[in-house]
C-alpha cells in the first residue's frame, strides 16, 4: 500500500471562525486546482464550530509532499489561527515525509489490513 492518510484535529482560536473558513476554502481551492494525487480531502466542524477534523488521503508520499509545498503559505496562516490538537499519519511514509512532518510530531500508524 503506497497511499498515505493524514488525520488531524484543529482547535480554532476564539473569534477566528470566519477567517478559518476563508483559509480552509482557499486551501481546498488549491487542492482542487492541482491536487490530482489527492484522493480524499475533507474538513468536518464540530457542532460548536470550535474544532475541525481534516481527513486527507494521498496517492503516495510524493503526492503528500507536493500538497505540502502547494499549500505551505496557507498552512502558515491556518496554524496562526488554530492549535493542532492531534495528528495521525497512516500508511508507509517515505523518509522525506517523516522529515517534513517531524515538527508536527504525528502519531504513526502502519497499514494492517483493509479494502483499498
C-alpha positions in Angstrom: 0.0 0.0 0.0 1.5 3.3 -1.1 -1.2 5.7 -0.3 -1.0 7.8 2.9 -3.7 9.2 5.1 -3.4 12.2 7.4 -6.0 12.9 10.0 -5.7 15.9 12.2 -7.8 17.8 14.6 -7.6 21.6 14.9 -8.9 23.8 17.7 -10.0 27.1 16.2 -9.0 30.2 18.2 -11.8 32.3 19.6 -13.2 34.9 17.2 -11.4 33.3 14.3 -14.1 31.1 12.8 -14.8 33.3 9.8 -11.1 33.6 9.0 -10.7 29.9 9.5 -13.4 29.2 7.0 -11.8 31.6 4.5 -8.4 29.9 4.8 -9.9 26.4 4.6 -11.8 27.4 1.4 -8.5 28.7 -0.1 -6.7 25.5 0.7 -9.5 23.4 -0.8 -9.4 25.6 -4.0 -5.6 25.0 -4.3 -6.1 21.2 -3.9 -8.9 21.2 -6.5 -6.8 23.2 -8.9 -3.8 20.9 -8.9 -4.2 18.1 -6.5 -4.8 15.2 -8.8 -2.9 12.9 -6.5 -5.0 14.0 -3.5 -7.5 11.2 -3.3 -9.7 12.5 -0.4 -9.7 15.9 1.2 -12.5 16.6 3.7 -13.0 19.0 6.6 -15.5 18.5 9.4 -16.6 21.0 12.1 -17.9 20.0 15.5 -21.4 21.3 16.5 -19.9 24.3 18.3 -17.7 25.1 15.4 -14.6 25.3 17.7 -12.8 22.2 16.3 -12.2 20.8 12.9 -11.1 17.3 11.8 -9.4 17.1 8.5 -9.1 13.9 6.5 -6.5 13.8 3.7 -5.6 10.8 1.6 -2.7 11.0 -0.9 -1.7 8.5 -3.7 1.9 8.5 -2.5 4.5 10.1 -0.3 5.4 12.3 -3.3 1.8 13.4 -3.6 1.7 14.4 0.1 5.0 16.4 -0.3 3.7 18.2 -3.4 0.5 19.1 -1.5 2.5 20.4 1.5 4.5 22.6 -0.9 1.4 23.8 -2.7 -0.4 24.9 0.5 2.6 26.0 2.6 1.8 29.7 2.7 -1.9 29.0 3.5 -0.9 26.4 6.2 1.2 29.1 8.0 -1.9 31.3 8.1 -4.1 28.3 9.2 -1.8 27.4 12.1 -1.7 31.1 13.2 -5.5 30.8 14.0 -5.7 27.2 15.2 -3.9 24.9 17.6 -3.0 21.4 16.3 -4.6 19.1 18.9 -3.8 15.7 17.2 -2.3 14.4 14.0 -2.1 10.8 12.8 0.0 9.7 9.8 -1.3 6.4 8.4 0.5 4.2 5.9 4.1 3.7 5.0 5.6 7.2 4.5 8.9 7.9 2.9 11.9 9.3 4.8 11.2 12.7 3.2 7.6 12.7 4.6 8.8 11.8 8.0 11.3 14.6 7.9 8.8 17.1 6.6 6.2 16.3 9.2 8.6 15.8 12.2 7.8 19.3 13.6 4.2 18.3 14.0 5.0 15.0 15.8 2.4 12.9 14.0 1.4 9.6 15.6 2.4 7.0 13.0 0.2 4.0 12.2 1.3 1.3 9.7 -1.3 -0.3 7.5 -2.6 -3.6 8.8 -5.5 -4.5 6.5 -8.4 -3.1 4.6 -10.1 -2.7 1.3 -8.3 -0.3 -0.9 
